[in-house]
Amino acid sequence: MPEIFSGSDLKSTKQTNQSDENHTDVNATTFDQSDNSSSADQGDDIKSIDHQRQILRGVRTKRGFRRGAHRTEVDSQFLSKDGEEKHRKRSVEDYSEVIGRRSSTRNPIAAFAPKPFRTKFSTQGKEEEIILVLRKHPITQVKWLLIAFTLSLAPFLFGSIDLLGFLPGNYQFAGLILWYLMLTGFVLESFLTWFFNVYIITDERIIDVDFLSLIYRNISTAKIDNIEDVTATTGGALKALFNFGTVSIQTAAEKREFEFEDVPRPAQVTKLINELILEEEREKIEGRVS
């Protein structure tokens, strides 16, 4: 039997259906709003990520620019240093095996004096460096030392003979003073002749100073690039024992031949001069000659 609905029942049913539809619409609207809000949040996140990426790219670019600028500055410094190095005059320590490791000589009376301390000469150039100062070996000065020692004892040896006994005592004393003054003059002259008769080797030339007396000296020079041949001569048991000899230098200068007589270590002196000749040739090749 069919069900019979009254008007009130139909009305309530209709209201219920409408409320269900309204509720469905509200839920759909809520879901739409939540979807829109989630999509908006995702868009903001994407924008913030893109913004951070742009910032990182800017920082990396800035760092790369700074690194590139730093590299350019360092390279320019190295290039400038290389340019200075190319035109810089090398020190003797850079190329010499004979003098390179030796310390400066502070002994003013040394016969073999590498890099002498606070030593200058009158014609020395502004950038000229004294490499070696040579004198005759001290053993060669024994002769005049023995003569001076013997003469200093002469008054006592001849005093027993009384050669000046015919003179008054005052004259004998004056004669003794005169004798020792003459002996002092002899010793002083012999020492000064040895001390100032020197051979100087610089990084530019060789110099031979002949000190003949207190009022006369002869100075001869030759450029390193004018040296043609260098030989060392050592002969005799005494020279071999004390390691001294003569270094002969042939040049194309005004004075054709230089002789460093009786100098210590003649083999090392010869090697040093050959090193200077090679360095002079290297300077010409590399363009470091002013």
C-alpha positions as CSV (number, residue, x, y, z in Angstrom):
1,M,0.0,0.0,0.0
2,P,1.5,3.3,-1.0
3,E,2.8,5.7,1.7
4,I,0.8,8.9,2.1
5,F,2.8,12.0,3.1
6,S,1.2,14.9,4.5
7,G,1.9,18.5,3.5
8,S,3.9,19.1,6.7
9,D,6.0,16.0,6.0
10,L,6.8,17.1,2.5
11,K,7.7,20.6,3.7
12,S,10.1,19.2,6.3
13,T,11.6,16.9,3.8
14,K,12.2,19.7,1.4
15,Q,13.8,21.8,4.1
16,T,16.0,18.9,5.0
17,N,17.1,18.5,1.4
18,Q,17.8,22.2,1.1
19,S,19.9,22.2,4.3
20,D,21.9,19.3,3.0
21,E,22.5,21.1,-0.3
22,N,23.6,24.3,1.6
23,H,25.9,22.2,3.7
24,T,27.3,20.6,0.6
25,D,27.9,24.0,-0.9
26,V,29.6,25.3,2.2
27,N,31.9,22.3,2.3
28,A,32.7,22.8,-1.4
29,T,33.4,26.4,-0.8
30,T,35.6,25.6,2.2
31,F,37.6,23.0,0.2
32,D,37.9,25.6,-2.6
33,Q,39.2,28.2,-0.2
34,S,41.6,25.7,1.4
35,D,42.9,24.7,-2.1
36,N,43.3,28.4,-3.0
37,S,45.2,29.1,0.3
38,S,47.5,26.1,-0.2
39,S,48.2,27.1,-3.8
40,A,48.9,30.6,-2.6
41,D,51.3,29.3,0.1
42,Q,53.0,27.2,-2.5
43,G,53.4,30.2,-4.8
44,D,54.9,32.2,-1.9
45,D,57.3,29.4,-1.1
46,I,58.4,29.2,-4.8
47,K,58.8,33.0,-4.9
48,S,61.0,33.0,-1.7
49,I,63.1,30.1,-3.1
50,D,63.6,31.9,-6.3
51,H,64.5,35.0,-4.4
52,Q,67.1,33.1,-2.3
53,R,68.5,31.5,-5.4
54,Q,68.9,35.0,-7.0
55,I,70.7,36.2,-3.8
56,L,73.0,33.2,-3.9
57,R,73.8,33.8,-7.5
58,G,74.6,37.4,-6.7
59,V,76.9,36.4,-3.8
60,R,78.6,33.8,-6.0
61,T,79.1,36.3,-8.8
62,K,80.4,38.9,-6.4
63,R,82.8,36.3,-4.8
64,G,83.9,35.2,-8.3
65,F,84.5,38.8,-9.3
66,R,86.6,39.4,-6.1
67,R,88.6,36.3,-6.7
68,G,89.2,37.2,-10.3
69,A,90.2,40.7,-9.2
70,H,92.5,39.2,-6.6
71,R,94.1,36.9,-9.1
72,T,94.6,39.7,-11.5
73,E,96.2,41.8,-8.8
74,V,98.4,38.9,-7.7
75,D,99.3,38.2,-11.4
76,S,100.2,41.8,-11.9
77,Q,102.4,41.7,-8.8
78,F,104.1,38.6,-10.1
79,L,104.5,40.1,-13.5
80,S,106.0,43.3,-12.0
81,K,108.3,41.2,-9.8
82,D,109.3,39.2,-12.9
83,G,110.0,42.4,-14.7
84,E,112.0,43.7,-11.8
85,E,113.8,40.4,-11.6
86,K,114.6,40.5,-15.2
87,H,116.3,43.9,-14.9
88,R,117.7,43.4,-11.4
89,K,121.4,43.0,-11.0
90,R,122.1,39.7,-9.3
91,S,124.2,39.5,-6.2
92,V,127.3,37.4,-6.0
93,E,125.6,35.0,-3.7
94,D,123.2,34.0,-6.5
95,Y,125.8,32.7,-8.9
96,S,129.2,32.2,-7.2
97,E,130.2,28.9,-5.6
98,V,133.5,30.4,-4.4
99,I,132.1,33.5,-2.5
100,G,128.4,32.8,-2.3
101,R,128.3,31.0,1.1
102,R,131.2,33.0,2.7
103,S,130.4,35.5,5.4
104,S,131.7,39.1,5.2
105,T,135.4,39.5,6.3
106,R,136.0,41.8,9.2
107,N,139.7,41.3,9.5
108,P,141.3,44.4,8.0
109,I,144.7,42.8,7.3
110,A,143.4,39.5,5.8
111,A,145.3,38.4,2.7
112,F,142.1,36.6,1.3
113,A,139.1,38.8,2.2
114,P,135.8,37.9,0.5
115,K,133.1,40.6,0.8
116,P,135.2,42.8,3.1
117,F,133.2,44.7,5.7
118,R,132.9,48.5,5.2
119,T,135.6,48.6,2.5
120,K,135.6,51.2,-0.2
121,F,138.0,52.6,-2.7
122,S,138.2,56.0,-4.4
123,T,137.0,55.1,-7.9
124,Q,134.3,52.7,-6.8
125,G,131.0,53.0,-8.7
126,K,127.7,53.6,-7.0
127,E,126.3,50.1,-7.6
128,E,129.7,48.4,-7.8
129,E,130.2,45.6,-5.2
130,I,133.6,44.5,-3.9
131,I,133.7,40.8,-4.0
132,L,137.3,39.9,-3.1
133,V,140.4,41.8,-1.8
134,L,143.7,40.0,-2.2
135,R,147.2,40.7,-0.8
136,K,150.4,38.7,-0.9
137,H,150.3,35.6,1.3
138,P,151.6,36.5,4.8
139,I,154.3,33.9,4.5
140,T,156.0,36.0,1.9
141,Q,156.5,38.8,4.5
142,V,158.6,36.6,6.8
143,K,161.8,37.9,5.2
144,W,161.5,41.5,6.2
145,L,160.1,40.4,9.6
146,L,163.2,38.4,10.3
147,I,165.4,41.3,9.2
148,A,163.6,43.7,11.5
149,F,163.9,41.2,14.4
150,T,167.6,40.8,13.8
151,L,168.2,44.5,13.5
152,S,166.3,45.1,16.8
153,L,168.8,42.8,18.6
154,A,171.9,44.4,16.9
155,P,172.7,47.0,19.5
156,F,172.7,44.3,22.2
157,L,174.9,42.1,20.1
158,F,177.4,44.8,19.2
159,G,177.2,46.3,22.7
160,S,179.6,43.6,24.0
161,I,182.2,44.7,21.4
162,D,181.8,48.3,22.4
163,L,182.1,49.7,18.9
164,L,180.8,53.1,20.1
165,G,182.9,53.2,23.3
166,F,184.9,56.2,22.1
167,L,181.7,58.3,22.2
168,P,180.3,60.0,25.2
169,G,177.3,58.3,26.9
170,N,174.8,60.9,25.7
171,Y,175.9,60.4,22.1
172,Q,175.7,56.6,22.5
173,F,172.1,57.0,23.8
174,A,171.2,59.3,20.9
175,G,172.7,56.8,18.4
176,L,170.6,54.0,19.9
177,I,167.4,56.1,19.6
178,L,168.3,56.9,16.0
179,W,168.9,53.3,15.2
180,Y,165.5,52.2,16.5
181,L,163.8,55.1,14.7
182,M,165.3,53.9,11.4
183,L,164.2,50.4,12.2
184,T,160.7,51.5,12.9
185,G,160.6,53.4,9.6
186,F,161.7,50.2,7.8
187,V,159.1,48.1,9.5
188,L,156.4,50.7,8.8
189,E,157.3,51.0,5.2
190,S,157.4,47.3,4.6
191,F,154.0,46.8,6.3
192,L,152.3,49.6,4.4
193,T,153.8,48.4,1.1
194,W,152.3,44.9,1.8
195,F,149.0,46.3,3.2
196,F,148.2,48.8,0.3
197,N,149.6,46.7,-2.5
198,V,146.2,45.0,-3.1
199,Y,144.3,43.2,-5.9
200,I,140.6,44.0,-5.9
201,I,137.9,42.0,-7.7
202,T,134.5,43.6,-8.1
203,D,131.4,42.5,-9.9
204,E,132.4,44.8,-12.8
205,R,136.2,44.9,-13.0
206,I,139.6,43.8,-11.6
207,I,141.9,46.4,-10.1
208,D,145.7,46.1,-9.5
209,V,147.0,48.7,-7.0
210,D,150.8,48.9,-7.0
211,F,151.8,50.8,-3.8
212,L,155.5,51.6,-4.4
213,S,156.0,54.3,-1.8
214,L,154.1,56.7,0.4
215,I,154.1,59.3,-2.4
216,Y,153.6,57.0,-5.5
217,R,151.2,54.3,-6.5
218,N,150.1,52.9,-9.8
219,I,146.5,51.7,-10.4
220,S,145.5,49.5,-13.3
221,T,141.9,48.3,-14.1
222,A,140.2,46.1,-16.6
223,K,136.5,45.4,-17.2
224,I,135.3,41.8,-16.6
225,D,134.1,41.5,-20.2
226,N,137.6,42.4,-21.4
227,I,139.2,39.4,-19.7
228,E,140.2,36.8,-22.3
229,D,142.2,34.2,-20.3
230,V,142.9,33.4,-16.6
231,T,145.6,31.0,-15.4
232,A,146.9,30.1,-11.9
233,T,150.5,29.1,-11.3
234,T,151.7,27.3,-8.2
235,G,155.3,26.1,-8.1
236,G,157.6,25.0,-5.3
237,A,157.2,23.1,-2.1
238,L,156.5,26.3,0.0
239,K,153.7,27.5,-2.3
240,A,152.2,24.1,-2.5
241,L,152.3,23.7,1.3
242,F,150.8,27.1,2.1
243,N,148.5,27.2,-1.0
244,F,149.5,30.4,-2.7
245,G,150.7,31.3,-6.2
246,T,150.3,33.7,-9.1
247,V,147.2,34.4,-11.1
248,S,147.8,35.6,-14.6
249,I,145.0,37.5,-16.4
250,Q,145.1,38.3,-20.2
251,T,142.8,41.1,-21.1
252,A,141.8,43.2,-24.1
253,A,142.2,46.4,-22.1
254,E,145.0,49.0,-22.2
255,K,147.1,46.9,-19.9
256,R,147.3,43.5,-21.6
257,E,148.3,41.4,-18.6
258,F,147.6,41.5,-14.9
259,E,149.5,39.4,-12.4
260,F,148.2,38.8,-8.9
261,E,151.5,37.7,-7.4
262,D,151.7,35.3,-4.5
263,V,148.0,35.5,-3.6
264,P,146.3,32.8,-1.4
265,R,144.1,30.1,-3.0
266,P,145.0,30.9,-6.6
267,A,142.7,28.1,-7.9
268,Q,139.7,29.7,-6.2
269,V,140.6,33.2,-7.5
270,T,140.7,31.8,-11.0
271,K,137.3,30.1,-10.6
272,L,135.8,33.3,-9.2
273,I,137.0,35.3,-12.2
274,N,135.6,32.7,-14.6
275,E,132.2,32.9,-12.7
276,L,132.2,36.6,-13.2
277,I,132.9,36.3,-16.9
278,L,130.0,33.9,-17.3
279,E,127.7,36.2,-15.3
280,E,128.7,39.1,-17.5
281,E,127.7,37.1,-20.6
282,R,124.4,36.1,-19.0
283,E,123.6,39.7,-18.2
284,K,124.1,40.6,-21.9
285,I,121.9,37.7,-23.0
286,E,119.1,38.5,-20.6
287,G,119.3,42.3,-21.2
288,R,120.3,43.2,-17.6
289,V,123.3,45.3,-18.8
290,S,122.5,49.0,-18.3
